Amino acid sequence: MKLSNSTVLVTGGSSGLGGATVRALVEAGAKVVIADVNIAAGEALAAELGDAARFVPTDVTDEAAARTAVDAAVTLGGRIDGLINCAGIVVASKAVGRQGPHDLASFTRCIQINLIGSFNMIRLAAAAMQAQDANDAGERGVIINTASVAAYDGQIGQAAYAASKAGVVGMTLPLAREFAKTGIRVLTIAPGLFETPMMDDLPEAAREALGQMTPFPARLGKPQEFAALACHALGNTMLNGETIRLDGAIRLPPK
């Protein structure tokens, strides 16, 4: 898939990993639909990027909103070539803590947004991709999800988050196999510790300490590094059905 003149939908595209990916795609000549619940940030980014970007307020767990975002991508570029799922939340709580059992509502919300929300976008985007013509390589579209190294190395207090991301990893291969016959590739990126809005509330000393946990480079990952891998995955036709750890060789300790 060539990025130039392609149309890509990015969920969680207003900031963080999604925002960096939106910028990289536009720089490469793509048209991008920014789908996010953060209206102010999404509108500001779209205004900054001009005609190549459009913001659509999107709760990925809502079927109507998700369908509207997919339709917006088709309208913007005449087709939807890529979906990159970056929308997600973090929940940190022990299964049984000092205040008692894990709040079930927060566990459910984490699964709903990170896993079910990703699948909601996938099923709708894939349906639109299957209805369009294939390119010269036989591709009709590419889907890239965002997991986490917590899917493999979940720490104490990450039961909800790790479970949601493990679900994303687990559906990657079945979806790639299902969509192979129509020329749609499915991939997942599992980042390690990255500079994202989730880290913004931490003191600088804490951020540096987290970065030092990564063997090399001993720092937090940069959103632009995630974006670079996502752009490469869109263009590399042989990448399919795989989860790629982007983590500087980190393996999270128990806590």
C-alpha positions as CSV (number, residue, x, y, z in Angstrom):
1,M,0.0,0.0,0.0
2,K,1.4,3.4,-1.0
3,L,0.8,6.1,1.6
4,S,0.6,8.9,-1.0
5,N,-3.1,9.5,-1.8
6,S,-4.3,6.8,0.5
7,T,-7.0,7.4,3.1
8,V,-6.5,6.3,6.7
9,L,-8.7,6.4,9.7
10,V,-6.9,6.8,13.0
11,T,-8.8,6.4,16.3
12,G,-7.4,8.2,19.3
13,G,-5.8,10.4,16.7
14,S,-6.0,13.7,18.5
15,S,-2.8,13.2,20.6
16,G,-0.2,10.7,21.8
17,L,0.6,7.8,19.5
18,G,-2.4,8.5,17.4
19,G,-1.6,12.1,17.0
20,A,2.0,11.4,15.9
21,T,0.7,8.8,13.4
22,V,-1.8,11.3,11.9
23,R,1.0,13.8,11.4
24,A,3.3,11.2,9.8
25,L,0.6,10.0,7.5
26,V,-0.2,13.5,6.3
27,E,3.5,14.3,5.8
28,A,3.7,11.1,3.6
29,G,0.8,12.4,1.4
30,A,-2.1,10.5,2.9
31,K,-5.6,11.8,3.8
32,V,-6.5,11.1,7.4
33,V,-9.7,11.0,9.4
34,I,-9.0,11.8,13.1
35,A,-11.5,9.9,15.3
36,D,-11.4,10.8,18.9
37,V,-13.6,11.8,21.9
38,N,-11.3,14.8,22.6
39,I,-13.1,17.3,20.4
40,A,-11.0,20.4,21.1
41,A,-7.7,18.6,20.4
42,G,-9.1,16.8,17.4
43,E,-10.4,20.0,15.8
44,A,-7.2,21.9,16.5
45,L,-5.1,19.2,14.9
46,A,-7.3,19.0,11.8
47,A,-7.2,22.7,11.4
48,E,-3.5,22.7,11.7
49,L,-3.1,20.0,9.0
50,G,-5.5,21.5,6.5
51,D,-7.5,19.8,3.8
52,A,-5.6,16.5,4.2
53,A,-7.2,15.9,7.6
54,R,-10.8,15.8,8.9
55,F,-11.9,15.4,12.5
56,V,-14.9,13.3,13.4
57,P,-16.0,13.0,17.1
58,T,-15.9,9.3,17.8
59,D,-16.6,7.0,20.8
60,V,-15.2,3.7,19.5
61,T,-17.6,1.8,21.6
62,D,-20.6,3.4,19.9
63,E,-21.7,1.7,16.7
64,A,-23.3,4.8,15.1
65,A,-20.3,7.0,15.8
66,A,-17.9,4.4,14.5
67,R,-19.9,4.0,11.3
68,T,-19.9,7.7,10.9
69,A,-16.1,7.8,11.1
70,V,-15.7,5.0,8.6
71,D,-18.1,6.8,6.2
72,A,-16.2,10.0,6.6
73,A,-13.0,8.3,5.5
74,V,-14.7,6.9,2.4
75,T,-16.1,10.4,1.7
76,L,-12.8,12.1,2.2
77,G,-10.7,9.8,-0.1
78,G,-13.3,7.8,-2.1
79,R,-12.2,4.7,-0.2
80,I,-10.7,3.6,3.2
81,D,-7.2,2.2,2.8
82,G,-6.2,1.9,6.4
83,L,-7.5,1.8,9.9
84,I,-5.1,2.4,12.8
85,N,-6.6,1.8,16.3
86,C,-4.9,3.9,18.9
87,A,-7.9,4.8,21.1
88,G,-7.5,3.3,24.6
89,I,-7.4,3.9,28.3
90,V,-5.4,2.6,31.3
91,V,-6.9,1.2,34.5
92,A,-4.7,0.5,37.4
93,S,-6.1,-1.5,40.4
94,K,-5.5,-4.7,42.2
95,A,-8.1,-7.4,42.0
96,V,-8.3,-7.1,45.8
97,G,-6.9,-4.0,47.2
98,R,-7.1,-2.0,50.5
99,Q,-10.5,-0.7,49.5
100,G,-11.8,-4.2,48.6
101,P,-12.4,-6.0,45.3
102,H,-11.6,-4.3,42.0
103,D,-14.4,-2.0,40.8
104,L,-16.2,-4.1,38.2
105,A,-17.4,-1.0,36.3
106,S,-13.8,0.2,35.6
107,F,-12.7,-3.3,34.6
108,T,-15.6,-3.5,32.1
109,R,-14.9,0.0,30.8
110,C,-11.3,-0.9,30.1
111,I,-12.3,-4.0,28.1
112,Q,-15.1,-2.1,26.4
113,I,-12.9,0.7,25.0
114,N,-9.6,-1.1,24.4
115,L,-10.8,-4.5,23.1
116,I,-14.5,-4.2,22.1
117,G,-14.0,-0.6,20.7
118,S,-11.1,-1.8,18.6
119,F,-13.2,-4.7,17.2
120,N,-16.1,-2.4,16.6
121,M,-13.9,-0.2,14.3
122,I,-12.3,-3.3,12.7
123,R,-15.6,-4.9,11.6
124,L,-17.0,-1.7,10.2
125,A,-13.8,-0.7,8.4
126,A,-13.2,-4.2,7.0
127,A,-16.7,-4.2,5.6
128,A,-16.1,-1.0,3.7
129,M,-12.7,-2.2,2.6
130,Q,-14.1,-5.5,1.2
131,A,-16.5,-3.5,-1.0
132,Q,-13.8,-1.6,-2.8
133,D,-11.4,-2.5,-5.6
134,A,-8.0,-4.0,-4.8
135,N,-4.7,-2.3,-5.6
136,D,-2.0,-3.7,-7.9
137,A,-0.8,-5.9,-5.0
138,G,-4.2,-7.3,-4.4
139,E,-4.7,-5.3,-1.3
140,R,-8.0,-3.7,-0.3
141,G,-6.9,-2.4,3.1
142,V,-4.7,-2.6,6.1
143,I,-5.7,-2.7,9.8
144,I,-3.2,-1.9,12.6
145,N,-4.2,-2.2,16.2
146,T,-2.4,-1.0,19.3
147,A,-1.8,-3.5,22.2
148,S,0.9,-3.2,24.8
149,V,3.8,-5.2,26.3
150,A,1.4,-5.5,29.3
151,A,-0.4,-8.1,27.1
152,Y,2.7,-10.3,27.8
153,D,4.3,-8.9,31.0
154,G,1.3,-7.5,32.9
155,Q,2.2,-6.1,36.2
156,I,0.4,-6.3,39.5
157,G,-2.6,-3.9,39.3
158,Q,-2.8,-4.2,35.5
159,A,-5.3,-7.1,35.3
160,A,-7.9,-5.0,33.4
161,Y,-5.4,-3.3,31.1
162,A,-3.4,-6.4,30.4
163,A,-6.5,-8.5,29.7
164,S,-7.8,-5.9,27.2
165,K,-4.5,-5.7,25.4
166,A,-4.1,-9.5,25.4
167,G,-7.5,-9.7,23.7
168,V,-6.2,-7.3,21.0
169,V,-3.2,-9.5,20.4
170,G,-5.3,-12.7,20.5
171,M,-7.7,-11.5,17.7
172,T,-4.9,-10.4,15.3
173,L,-4.2,-13.7,13.7
174,P,-7.8,-15.0,13.4
175,L,-8.8,-11.7,11.7
176,A,-5.8,-11.8,9.4
177,R,-6.7,-15.3,8.3
178,E,-10.3,-14.4,7.8
179,F,-9.6,-11.3,5.8
180,A,-6.8,-12.8,3.7
181,K,-9.2,-13.9,1.0
182,T,-10.2,-10.3,0.4
183,G,-6.8,-8.8,0.6
184,I,-7.0,-7.1,3.9
185,R,-4.0,-7.3,6.2
186,V,-4.2,-7.2,10.1
187,L,-1.3,-6.3,12.4
188,T,-0.8,-5.2,16.0
189,I,1.9,-3.1,17.5
190,A,2.7,-3.6,21.2
191,P,4.5,-0.6,22.5
192,G,6.6,-0.5,25.7
193,L,6.9,2.6,27.8
194,F,6.2,5.6,25.6
195,E,5.8,9.4,26.0
196,T,2.0,9.7,25.9
197,P,-0.6,11.8,27.6
198,M,-1.0,8.9,30.1
199,M,2.5,9.9,31.3
200,D,1.9,13.6,31.6
201,D,0.8,13.6,35.2
202,L,3.9,11.9,36.4
203,P,6.8,13.9,37.9
204,E,9.9,14.3,35.6
205,A,11.9,12.1,38.0
206,A,9.4,9.3,37.7
207,R,9.3,9.6,33.9
208,E,13.1,9.3,33.8
209,A,13.1,6.3,36.2
210,L,10.5,4.6,33.9
211,G,12.7,5.3,30.9
212,Q,15.7,3.7,32.6
213,M,13.8,0.4,32.8
214,T,14.2,0.0,29.0
215,P,17.5,-1.8,28.2
216,F,18.2,0.2,25.1
217,P,17.6,2.9,24.4
218,A,17.3,3.7,28.1
219,R,14.4,6.2,27.7
220,L,10.7,6.4,27.1
221,G,9.7,5.7,23.5
222,K,8.8,8.6,21.3
223,P,5.3,8.7,19.6
224,Q,7.1,9.4,16.3
225,E,8.8,6.0,16.6
226,F,5.4,4.3,16.9
227,A,4.2,6.4,13.9
228,A,7.2,5.3,11.8
229,L,6.5,1.7,12.5
230,A,2.8,2.1,11.7
231,C,3.6,3.8,8.4
232,H,6.1,1.1,7.5
233,A,3.6,-1.6,8.3
234,L,1.0,0.0,6.0
235,G,3.5,-0.1,3.1
236,N,5.1,-3.6,3.7
237,T,2.7,-6.1,2.1
238,M,4.4,-9.1,3.7
239,L,3.6,-8.0,7.2
240,N,0.4,-9.7,8.2
241,G,-1.1,-11.5,11.2
242,E,1.7,-10.5,13.5
243,T,2.1,-8.5,16.7
244,I,5.3,-6.5,16.8
245,R,6.8,-5.4,20.1
246,L,8.2,-1.9,20.0
247,D,9.8,-1.8,23.4
248,G,13.6,-1.4,23.4
249,A,13.8,-5.0,24.8
250,I,11.9,-4.2,28.0
251,R,10.3,-7.0,30.0
252,L,8.1,-5.5,32.7
253,P,8.8,-6.7,36.3
254,P,5.9,-7.9,38.5
255,K,5.5,-4.4,40.0
